[in-house]
């Protein structure tokens, strides 16, 4: 009886080991694995830039042994998309390579499903443009003060913008808004710029870089001098 029970325990242990460790029929899904984009510097050398990516993460369903599946997770599975294969502007479908941590063999898993199966990347030409800076005056100084707008000074009368051609073409100028309401002293301040189209509407400049985010405005404001009224009475006699 003792031998029988010992053999039964060993058999059960082996069965548990096979089921939990070396079972080849195990399947598991790993979610939100980041896709590493390689070769962006090559795109820049070609005068190109990424404007849109369909997805930055991937879900993978893998089959393999439980022992191997226990060694991987969403943070140590590596996905790479090679951007150096892109030479022209447009929409490109890129497949991504899959690799496991060093302790797992390259052929340890079968990829049962991957979603999405590829990454769609939109690329545009990166262009440079010089645009003027315009001041938008908000309100006016009090009636007994005067602002010398004709001689206003800007440290940047124009700025340089860089970005995708489709966005840069929409931008005609940069605006700074200066509030003159109840202003009685001369101005020497920095103001944030807003990139606008020809209709003075702000443009989404998320992908645009500029050589400055602020413009300094110097404006002289002074009180109007009162000139005494002189009345001369001429005696007609």
Protein Blocks (a to p, Z undefined) as FASTA:
>chain_A
ZZmmmmmmmmmmmmmmmmmmmomkbccddehiacddehklmmmmnopacfbdfbfcdcdd
ddddfklmmmgcfklcccdddfklpcbgcdddddddddddfkbcfklpccfbdcdfbdcd
ddddddddddddddddehjddfkbccdfklcccfbfbdcddddfklmmmpmbdcddddfe
hpabdcddddddddddfkopacdfklpccfbfbdcdddddddddddddddddddfZZ
